[in-house]
């Protein structure tokens, strides 16, 4: 366990359950943000993705589709 993780565990142990849950929720939010930042970097990049562009163009040509019905899966 890293020093930061140990420090966080100590802090969480000292907090009431409700406040500890808020810290965990915030940590999950930050975790999601790091993933979002990576996607933003990829999207903003100049690199071409020909297979993805072909797939998207074909999907758009197909038009609107019905939403997935979990009961039919």
C-alpha positions in Angstrom: 0.0 0.0 0.0 1.3 3.4 -0.9 1.9 6.2 1.6 -1.0 8.1 0.2 -3.3 5.1 0.5 -2.2 4.6 4.1 -2.9 8.2 4.9 -6.3 8.0 3.3 -7.2 4.9 5.2 -6.2 6.6 8.5 -8.4 9.6 7.6 -11.4 7.4 6.6 -11.1 5.5 9.9 -11.3 8.7 11.8 -14.4 10.0 10.0 -18.0 9.1 10.7 -19.5 6.6 8.2 -21.5 9.3 6.3 -18.4 11.5 5.8 -16.2 8.6 4.8 -18.8 7.7 2.2 -18.6 11.2 0.8 -14.8 10.9 0.5 -15.2 7.6 -1.3 -17.8 9.1 -3.7 -15.5 12.0 -4.4 -12.6 9.6 -5.0 -14.7 7.7 -7.5 -15.6 11.0 -9.2 -12.0 11.8 -9.6 -11.3 8.4 -10.9 -14.0 8.9 -13.6 -12.5 12.3 -14.4 -9.1 10.8 -15.2 -10.8 8.4 -17.7 -12.8 11.3 -19.2 -9.6 13.3 -19.7 -8.0 10.5 -21.6 -11.0 10.3 -23.9 -10.9 14.1 -24.4 -7.3 13.8 -25.3 -8.0 11.1 -27.9 -11.0 13.0 -29.4 -9.1 16.2 -29.6 -6.1 14.5 -31.3 -5.4 14.8 -35.0 -4.9 11.1 -35.5 -7.3 9.5 -38.0 -9.3 6.4 -37.0 -10.5 5.1 -40.4 -12.3 2.0 -39.1 -14.1 4.0 -36.5 -15.0 6.7 -39.1 -16.3 4.0 -41.5 -18.4 2.3 -38.8 -19.9 5.7 -37.7 -20.7 6.7 -41.3 -22.4 3.3 -41.9 -24.4 3.6 -38.7 -25.6 7.1 -39.6 -26.7 5.9 -43.1 -28.8 3.2 -41.5 -30.9 5.8 -39.8 -32.8 5.7 -36.6 -33.1 2.3 -34.8 -35.4 1.1 -32.1 -33.9 1.3 -28.6 -32.8 -2.0 -27.2 -35.4 -3.9 -25.3 -33.8 -5.9 -22.5 -36.8 -8.3 -22.5 -35.9 -9.3 -26.1 -32.3 -10.0 -25.5 
